[in-house]
Amino acid sequence: MTVLTGQQAKTVDPLASQRLELLGKLVAAQMSLEKAIAELASSGASTSAADAQLSILVGLQASIGTASATALAAMTGEIASAVAQSKTLADQARDDANAANATASASLADARTHARETITRIEDDLYHKKIFEPYLQFQSEEDERAFREREEANRRAIAAARAKGTPEGEAEALTIEHRQLLDMGAHGATDSPDFAERLKATTEAYQQQRAAMQQTGHDTKQTDAMIAADTRDFLKAKGVPEAEITEAMQSGKPTNEIIAPYIGKPQVERMVSPESKVKSDQEQPAPDHLDAVAAALRAAGVVTTNTAVDGHGVDLAAATPAASMQRA
């Protein structure tokens, strides 16, 4: 139908109201479904079915504007079915999201309980029982003074992080205890039979807390970066080559596994192969006091040689008769 208004002619769509009504239903269904998809995504649940249905709604909206009267009449039933299916999927998506969120919340609650218990235990071992104190070694008074300052700063930081009463605060406290453990390890605490277990407990508690936090939308990038930096610093302090450090850090392993080869072993034994160590020992010159003993034996008429007899390095058979009589 064409309507004349002054000098302009306007075409009036007789199906405009019908198109608008159908379009409104599709848009409402789309908005509801998009919200449900967002809830699913935040909970970590799959959104594939809802995404597929959303594509159908968008396609129908595009078709409405150009559909003929016949096509539009045929689409009415299809649109009604799509809207009903979208509502069903949206309701299911919300139920799935709520279930996933409930599970994630329960996991986070468990992780936080375990984190708090671990923080308390490790803090007691480090700052009250001082179980690693007998193993600490320092290169100088200045080295020890700097260590004690870091130790006290970490103690205060742990208390401040715990006082936040949040998942982030607990993750931060675990991270700082992890830092303190590695600092002690770089100063000899790795020789303690308790070090590996305490580091493992702290690392595992953090990994559990981290996973639960990520499932519930919490950010762990800051504490992850702190863990990585402290682990790298420990390896550097142990004299590990940069290439080995890079390889270890890219392995994806937790800290306790990365530094396991460097616990309870002096650095010289890790850096030198057994074969090289034996060869090096063999090439060492004889101590001065052995030279003096050999000279005394020669003065007594006993001939020393480079060939050991009965494992002693002294050729008793080469002794002069006079010397043999004197010994008799």
C-alpha positions as a Markdown table, in Angstrom:
| # | Residue | x | y | z |
|---|---|---|---|---|
| 1 | Met | 0.0 | 0.0 | 0.0 |
| 2 | Thr | 1.3 | 3.4 | -0.9 |
| 3 | Val | 0.3 | 6.6 | 0.9 |
| 4 | Leu | 0.7 | 10.0 | -0.6 |
| 5 | Thr | 1.8 | 12.8 | 1.8 |
| 6 | Gly | 2.4 | 16.1 | 0.0 |
| 7 | Gln | 5.0 | 15.4 | -2.7 |
| 8 | Gln | 6.4 | 12.2 | -1.1 |
| 9 | Ala | 5.0 | 8.7 | -1.5 |
| 10 | Lys | 5.5 | 6.3 | 1.5 |
| 11 | Thr | 5.1 | 2.6 | 1.3 |
| 12 | Val | 3.3 | 1.1 | 4.3 |
| 13 | Asp | 4.1 | -2.5 | 5.2 |
| 14 | Pro | 0.9 | -4.2 | 6.0 |
| 15 | Leu | 2.9 | -6.9 | 7.9 |
| 16 | Ala | 4.9 | -4.3 | 10.0 |
| 17 | Ser | 3.0 | -5.0 | 13.2 |
| 18 | Gln | 3.4 | -8.7 | 12.8 |
| 19 | Arg | 7.1 | -8.5 | 12.1 |
| 20 | Leu | 7.5 | -6.2 | 15.1 |
| 21 | Glu | 5.7 | -8.6 | 17.4 |
| 22 | Leu | 7.8 | -11.6 | 16.2 |
| 23 | Leu | 11.0 | -9.6 | 16.4 |
| 24 | Gly | 10.2 | -8.6 | 20.0 |
| 25 | Lys | 9.7 | -12.2 | 21.0 |
| 26 | Leu | 13.0 | -13.2 | 19.4 |
| 27 | Val | 14.9 | -10.3 | 21.0 |
| 28 | Ala | 13.5 | -11.1 | 24.5 |
| 29 | Ala | 14.5 | -14.8 | 24.1 |
| 30 | Gln | 18.0 | -13.7 | 22.9 |
| 31 | Met | 18.5 | -11.4 | 25.9 |
| 32 | Ser | 17.5 | -14.1 | 28.3 |
| 33 | Leu | 19.7 | -16.7 | 26.6 |
| 34 | Glu | 22.7 | -14.4 | 26.5 |
| 35 | Lys | 22.4 | -13.8 | 30.3 |
| 36 | Ala | 22.3 | -17.5 | 30.9 |
| 37 | Ile | 25.3 | -18.1 | 28.7 |
| 38 | Ala | 27.3 | -15.5 | 30.7 |
| 39 | Glu | 26.4 | -17.3 | 33.9 |
| 40 | Leu | 27.5 | -20.6 | 32.5 |
| 41 | Ala | 30.8 | -19.1 | 31.3 |
| 42 | Ser | 31.6 | -17.6 | 34.7 |
| 43 | Ser | 30.9 | -20.9 | 36.4 |
| 44 | Gly | 33.2 | -22.8 | 33.9 |
| 45 | Ala | 30.3 | -24.9 | 32.5 |
| 46 | Ser | 29.9 | -25.6 | 28.8 |
| 47 | Thr | 28.0 | -23.1 | 26.8 |
| 48 | Ser | 28.0 | -25.0 | 23.4 |
| 49 | Ala | 24.2 | -25.9 | 23.4 |
| 50 | Ala | 23.1 | -22.4 | 24.4 |
| 51 | Asp | 25.5 | -20.8 | 21.8 |
| 52 | Ala | 24.0 | -22.9 | 19.1 |
| 53 | Gln | 20.5 | -21.9 | 20.0 |
| 54 | Leu | 21.5 | -18.2 | 20.2 |
| 55 | Ser | 22.7 | -18.5 | 16.6 |
| 56 | Ile | 19.3 | -19.8 | 15.5 |
| 57 | Leu | 17.6 | -16.8 | 17.2 |
| 58 | Val | 19.9 | -14.3 | 15.4 |
| 59 | Gly | 19.3 | -16.0 | 12.1 |
| 60 | Leu | 15.5 | -15.8 | 12.5 |
| 61 | Gln | 15.7 | -12.1 | 13.4 |
| 62 | Ala | 17.6 | -11.4 | 10.1 |
| 63 | Ser | 14.9 | -13.3 | 8.1 |
| 64 | Ile | 11.9 | -11.5 | 9.5 |
| 65 | Gly | 12.6 | -8.1 | 7.9 |
| 66 | Thr | 12.5 | -9.4 | 4.3 |
| 67 | Ala | 10.0 | -12.3 | 4.6 |
| 68 | Ser | 6.9 | -12.2 | 2.5 |
| 69 | Ala | 3.5 | -12.7 | 3.9 |
| 70 | Thr | 3.5 | -16.4 | 3.1 |
| 71 | Ala | 7.0 | -16.9 | 4.4 |
| 72 | Leu | 6.3 | -14.9 | 7.5 |
| 73 | Ala | 3.2 | -17.0 | 8.2 |
| 74 | Ala | 5.3 | -20.1 | 7.9 |
| 75 | Met | 8.0 | -18.6 | 10.2 |
| 76 | Thr | 5.5 | -17.9 | 13.0 |
| 77 | Gly | 5.5 | -21.5 | 14.2 |
| 78 | Glu | 9.3 | -21.8 | 13.8 |
| 79 | Ile | 9.8 | -18.7 | 15.8 |
| 80 | Ala | 7.5 | -19.8 | 18.6 |
| 81 | Ser | 9.3 | -23.2 | 18.8 |
| 82 | Ala | 12.7 | -21.4 | 18.8 |
| 83 | Val | 11.6 | -19.1 | 21.6 |
| 84 | Ala | 10.3 | -22.0 | 23.7 |
| 85 | Gln | 13.5 | -24.0 | 23.1 |
| 86 | Ser | 15.6 | -20.9 | 24.1 |
| 87 | Lys | 13.6 | -20.5 | 27.3 |
| 88 | Thr | 14.2 | -24.2 | 28.2 |
| 89 | Leu | 17.9 | -23.9 | 27.5 |
| 90 | Ala | 18.2 | -20.7 | 29.5 |
| 91 | Asp | 16.5 | -22.3 | 32.5 |
| 92 | Gln | 18.8 | -25.4 | 32.2 |
| 93 | Ala | 21.8 | -23.1 | 31.8 |
| 94 | Arg | 21.0 | -21.2 | 35.0 |
| 95 | Asp | 20.5 | -24.5 | 36.9 |
| 96 | Asp | 23.9 | -25.8 | 35.6 |
| 97 | Ala | 25.6 | -22.5 | 36.4 |
| 98 | Asn | 24.1 | -22.5 | 39.9 |
| 99 | Ala | 25.2 | -26.1 | 40.5 |
| 100 | Ala | 28.7 | -25.4 | 39.2 |
| 101 | Asn | 28.9 | -22.3 | 41.3 |
| 102 | Ala | 27.8 | -24.3 | 44.4 |
| 103 | Thr | 30.4 | -26.9 | 43.7 |
| 104 | Ala | 33.1 | -24.3 | 43.1 |
| 105 | Ser | 32.1 | -22.4 | 46.3 |
| 106 | Ala | 32.3 | -25.6 | 48.3 |
| 107 | Ser | 35.8 | -26.3 | 46.8 |
| 108 | Leu | 36.9 | -22.8 | 47.7 |
| 109 | Ala | 35.6 | -23.2 | 51.2 |
| 110 | Asp | 37.6 | -26.4 | 51.6 |
| 111 | Ala | 40.7 | -24.9 | 50.1 |
| 112 | Arg | 40.5 | -21.9 | 52.4 |
| 113 | Thr | 40.2 | -24.1 | 55.5 |
| 114 | His | 43.2 | -26.1 | 54.4 |
| 115 | Ala | 45.1 | -22.9 | 53.5 |
| 116 | Arg | 44.5 | -21.4 | 57.0 |
| 117 | Glu | 45.6 | -24.6 | 58.7 |
| 118 | Thr | 48.8 | -24.7 | 56.6 |
| 119 | Ile | 49.6 | -21.1 | 57.2 |
| 120 | Thr | 49.3 | -21.5 | 60.9 |
| 121 | Arg | 51.4 | -24.6 | 61.0 |
| 122 | Ile | 54.2 | -23.3 | 58.8 |
| 123 | Glu | 54.2 | -19.9 | 60.6 |
| 124 | Asp | 54.6 | -21.8 | 63.9 |
| 125 | Asp | 57.5 | -23.8 | 62.6 |
| 126 | Leu | 59.3 | -20.8 | 61.1 |
| 127 | Tyr | 58.8 | -18.2 | 63.7 |
| 128 | His | 58.1 | -19.9 | 67.0 |
| 129 | Lys | 59.7 | -23.4 | 66.9 |
| 130 | Lys | 62.4 | -22.1 | 64.6 |
| 131 | Ile | 63.0 | -25.6 | 63.3 |
| 132 | Phe | 65.4 | -24.5 | 60.6 |
| 133 | Glu | 67.5 | -22.2 | 62.7 |
| 134 | Pro | 70.3 | -24.8 | 63.4 |
| 135 | Tyr | 70.9 | -25.2 | 59.7 |
| 136 | Leu | 71.2 | -21.6 | 58.7 |
| 137 | Gln | 74.6 | -20.4 | 57.4 |
| 138 | Phe | 75.6 | -16.9 | 56.4 |
| 139 | Gln | 78.6 | -15.6 | 54.4 |
| 140 | Ser | 79.0 | -12.6 | 56.7 |
| 141 | Glu | 77.4 | -10.5 | 59.4 |
| 142 | Glu | 75.9 | -8.3 | 56.8 |
| 143 | Asp | 74.4 | -11.3 | 55.0 |
| 144 | Glu | 72.8 | -12.5 | 58.2 |
| 145 | Arg | 71.6 | -9.0 | 59.1 |
| 146 | Ala | 69.9 | -8.6 | 55.7 |
| 147 | Phe | 68.3 | -12.1 | 56.1 |
| 148 | Arg | 66.9 | -11.2 | 59.5 |
| 149 | Glu | 65.4 | -8.1 | 58.1 |
| 150 | Arg | 63.7 | -10.0 | 55.4 |
| 151 | Glu | 62.6 | -12.6 | 57.9 |
| 152 | Glu | 60.9 | -10.0 | 60.1 |
| 153 | Ala | 59.3 | -8.2 | 57.1 |
| 154 | Asn | 57.9 | -11.5 | 55.9 |
| 155 | Arg | 56.5 | -12.3 | 59.4 |
| 156 | Arg | 54.6 | -9.0 | 59.4 |
| 157 | Ala | 53.4 | -9.4 | 55.8 |
| 158 | Ile | 52.0 | -12.9 | 56.6 |
| 159 | Ala | 50.1 | -11.4 | 59.6 |
| 160 | Ala | 48.7 | -8.6 | 57.4 |
| 161 | Ala | 47.7 | -10.9 | 54.6 |
| 162 | Arg | 45.8 | -13.2 | 57.0 |
| 163 | Ala | 44.0 | -10.3 | 58.6 |
| 164 | Lys | 42.3 | -9.5 | 55.3 |
| 165 | Gly | 40.1 | -12.6 | 55.8 |
| 166 | Thr | 39.8 | -13.1 | 52.0 |
| 167 | Pro | 40.8 | -15.9 | 49.6 |
| 168 | Glu | 43.4 | -13.4 | 48.1 |
| 169 | Gly | 44.8 | -12.8 | 51.6 |
| 170 | Glu | 45.2 | -16.5 | 52.3 |
| 171 | Ala | 46.9 | -17.0 | 48.9 |
| 172 | Glu | 49.2 | -14.1 | 49.7 |
| 173 | Ala | 50.1 | -15.5 | 53.1 |
| 174 | Leu | 51.0 | -18.9 | 51.6 |
| 175 | Thr | 53.1 | -17.1 | 49.0 |
| 176 | Ile | 55.1 | -15.2 | 51.6 |
| 177 | Glu | 55.7 | -18.3 | 53.6 |
| 178 | His | 56.8 | -20.0 | 50.4 |
| 179 | Arg | 59.3 | -17.0 | 50.0 |
| 180 | Gln | 60.6 | -17.3 | 53.5 |
| 181 | Leu | 61.1 | -21.1 | 53.1 |
| 182 | Leu | 63.1 | -20.6 | 50.0 |
| 183 | Asp | 65.2 | -17.8 | 51.6 |
| 184 | Met | 66.0 | -20.2 | 54.4 |
| 185 | Gly | 66.7 | -22.9 | 51.9 |
| 186 | Ala | 69.2 | -20.7 | 50.1 |
| 187 | His | 71.0 | -20.3 | 53.5 |
| 188 | Gly | 71.3 | -24.0 | 54.4 |
| 189 | Ala | 67.8 | -25.1 | 55.5 |
| 190 | Thr | 67.6 | -27.5 | 52.6 |
| 191 | Asp | 69.9 | -29.8 | 54.7 |
| 192 | Ser | 67.1 | -30.2 | 57.2 |
| 193 | Pro | 65.1 | -33.4 | 56.9 |
| 194 | Asp | 62.0 | -31.4 | 57.5 |
| 195 | Phe | 62.5 | -28.8 | 54.7 |
| 196 | Ala | 61.2 | -30.8 | 51.8 |
| 197 | Glu | 57.9 | -31.7 | 53.6 |
| 198 | Arg | 57.3 | -28.1 | 54.7 |
| 199 | Leu | 57.9 | -26.7 | 51.2 |
| 200 | Lys | 55.6 | -29.4 | 49.7 |
| 201 | Ala | 52.8 | -28.6 | 52.2 |
| 202 | Thr | 53.0 | -24.9 | 51.4 |
| 203 | Thr | 53.1 | -25.5 | 47.7 |
| 204 | Glu | 50.2 | -27.9 | 47.6 |
| 205 | Ala | 48.1 | -25.7 | 49.8 |
| 206 | Tyr | 48.7 | -22.8 | 47.4 |
| 207 | Gln | 47.9 | -24.9 | 44.4 |
| 208 | Gln | 44.6 | -26.0 | 45.9 |
| 209 | Gln | 43.7 | -22.4 | 46.9 |
| 210 | Arg | 44.7 | -21.1 | 43.4 |
| 211 | Ala | 42.6 | -23.7 | 41.5 |
| 212 | Ala | 39.5 | -23.0 | 43.7 |
| 213 | Met | 39.9 | -19.3 | 43.4 |
| 214 | Gln | 40.2 | -19.4 | 39.6 |
| 215 | Gln | 37.0 | -21.6 | 39.5 |
| 216 | Thr | 35.1 | -18.9 | 41.3 |
| 217 | Gly | 36.4 | -15.9 | 39.3 |
| 218 | His | 39.3 | -14.8 | 41.6 |
| 219 | Asp | 42.5 | -13.5 | 40.1 |
| 220 | Thr | 45.8 | -15.2 | 41.1 |
| 221 | Lys | 48.2 | -13.5 | 38.6 |
| 222 | Gln | 50.0 | -11.5 | 41.3 |
| 223 | Thr | 50.7 | -14.4 | 43.6 |
| 224 | Asp | 51.6 | -16.7 | 40.7 |
| 225 | Ala | 54.2 | -14.1 | 39.7 |
| 226 | Met | 55.6 | -13.9 | 43.2 |
| 227 | Ile | 55.9 | -17.7 | 43.4 |
| 228 | Ala | 57.8 | -17.8 | 40.1 |
| 229 | Ala | 60.1 | -15.0 | 41.0 |
| 230 | Asp | 61.0 | -16.5 | 44.4 |
| 231 | Thr | 61.6 | -19.9 | 42.9 |
| 232 | Arg | 63.9 | -18.4 | 40.3 |
| 233 | Asp | 65.8 | -16.4 | 43.0 |
| 234 | Phe | 66.4 | -19.6 | 45.0 |
| 235 | Leu | 67.8 | -21.5 | 42.0 |
| 236 | Lys | 70.1 | -18.6 | 41.2 |
| 237 | Ala | 71.3 | -18.6 | 44.8 |
| 238 | Lys | 72.1 | -22.3 | 44.5 |
| 239 | Gly | 74.3 | -21.6 | 41.5 |
| 240 | Val | 72.0 | -23.3 | 38.9 |
| 241 | Pro | 72.9 | -22.3 | 35.3 |
| 242 | Glu | 70.4 | -19.9 | 33.7 |
| 243 | Ala | 69.6 | -22.4 | 31.0 |
| 244 | Glu | 68.6 | -25.0 | 33.6 |
| 245 | Ile | 66.5 | -22.4 | 35.5 |
| 246 | Thr | 64.6 | -21.4 | 32.3 |
| 247 | Glu | 63.9 | -25.0 | 31.5 |
| 248 | Ala | 62.8 | -25.8 | 35.0 |
| 249 | Met | 60.5 | -22.7 | 35.2 |
| 250 | Gln | 58.9 | -23.7 | 31.9 |
| 251 | Ser | 58.2 | -27.2 | 33.0 |
| 252 | Gly | 54.9 | -26.3 | 34.7 |
| 253 | Lys | 55.9 | -28.2 | 37.8 |
| 254 | Pro | 55.2 | -26.9 | 41.3 |
| 255 | Thr | 58.1 | -25.4 | 43.3 |
| 256 | Asn | 58.7 | -28.4 | 45.5 |
| 257 | Glu | 59.3 | -30.6 | 42.5 |
| 258 | Ile | 61.4 | -27.9 | 40.7 |
| 259 | Ile | 63.9 | -27.6 | 43.5 |
| 260 | Ala | 63.9 | -31.2 | 44.6 |
| 261 | Pro | 67.3 | -31.9 | 43.1 |
| 262 | Tyr | 68.8 | -29.1 | 45.1 |
| 263 | Ile | 67.5 | -30.2 | 48.6 |
| 264 | Gly | 70.0 | -31.9 | 51.0 |
| 265 | Lys | 72.9 | -31.8 | 48.6 |
| 266 | Pro | 75.9 | -29.5 | 48.6 |
| 267 | Gln | 76.2 | -27.5 | 45.4 |
| 268 | Val | 79.6 | -28.9 | 44.5 |
| 269 | Glu | 78.2 | -32.4 | 44.3 |
| 270 | Arg | 75.5 | -31.3 | 41.9 |
| 271 | Met | 77.7 | -29.3 | 39.6 |
| 272 | Val | 80.5 | -31.9 | 39.3 |
| 273 | Ser | 80.0 | -35.4 | 37.9 |
| 274 | Pro | 81.2 | -38.4 | 40.0 |
| 275 | Glu | 83.7 | -39.3 | 37.3 |
| 276 | Ser | 85.2 | -35.8 | 37.3 |
| 277 | Lys | 85.3 | -35.8 | 41.1 |
| 278 | Val | 87.3 | -39.1 | 41.3 |
| 279 | Lys | 89.7 | -37.9 | 38.6 |
| 280 | Ser | 90.1 | -34.6 | 40.4 |
| 281 | Asp | 90.9 | -36.3 | 43.7 |
| 282 | Gln | 93.5 | -38.5 | 42.0 |
| 283 | Glu | 95.2 | -35.5 | 40.5 |
| 284 | Gln | 95.5 | -33.7 | 43.8 |
| 285 | Pro | 99.1 | -33.3 | 45.0 |
| 286 | Ala | 100.1 | -35.1 | 48.2 |
| 287 | Pro | 99.9 | -33.1 | 51.3 |
| 288 | Asp | 103.1 | -31.7 | 52.7 |
| 289 | His | 103.0 | -33.9 | 55.8 |
| 290 | Leu | 103.1 | -37.0 | 53.6 |
| 291 | Asp | 106.2 | -35.7 | 51.9 |
| 292 | Ala | 107.8 | -35.4 | 55.2 |
| 293 | Val | 106.9 | -39.0 | 56.1 |
| 294 | Ala | 108.4 | -40.2 | 52.9 |
| 295 | Ala | 111.6 | -38.3 | 53.5 |
| 296 | Ala | 111.9 | -39.8 | 57.0 |
| 297 | Leu | 111.4 | -43.3 | 55.6 |
| 298 | Arg | 114.1 | -42.8 | 52.9 |
| 299 | Ala | 116.5 | -41.6 | 55.6 |
| 300 | Ala | 115.8 | -44.8 | 57.5 |
| 301 | Gly | 116.7 | -46.8 | 54.3 |
| 302 | Val | 113.1 | -47.5 | 53.2 |
| 303 | Val | 112.6 | -46.8 | 49.5 |
| 304 | Thr | 109.3 | -45.1 | 48.6 |
| 305 | Thr | 107.8 | -45.6 | 45.1 |
| 306 | Asn | 104.8 | -44.6 | 43.1 |
| 307 | Thr | 103.6 | -48.2 | 43.0 |
| 308 | Ala | 101.6 | -49.2 | 46.0 |
| 309 | Val | 102.3 | -52.4 | 47.8 |
| 310 | Asp | 99.3 | -53.7 | 49.8 |
| 311 | Gly | 97.7 | -50.3 | 49.2 |
| 312 | His | 100.4 | -48.3 | 51.0 |
| 313 | Gly | 102.6 | -46.8 | 48.3 |
| 314 | Val | 105.8 | -48.0 | 50.1 |
| 315 | Asp | 108.0 | -50.7 | 48.6 |
| 316 | Leu | 109.2 | -52.5 | 51.7 |
| 317 | Ala | 111.1 | -55.0 | 49.6 |
| 318 | Ala | 113.4 | -52.3 | 48.4 |
| 319 | Ala | 114.7 | -51.6 | 51.9 |
| 320 | Thr | 118.5 | -52.0 | 52.4 |
| 321 | Pro | 119.7 | -55.0 | 54.5 |
| 322 | Ala | 121.0 | -52.6 | 57.1 |
| 323 | Ala | 117.7 | -50.8 | 57.3 |
| 324 | Ser | 115.9 | -54.2 | 57.6 |
| 325 | Met | 118.2 | -55.2 | 60.5 |
| 326 | Gln | 117.6 | -51.9 | 62.2 |
| 327 | Arg | 113.8 | -52.4 | 62.0 |
| 328 | Ala | 114.2 | -55.9 | 63.3 |
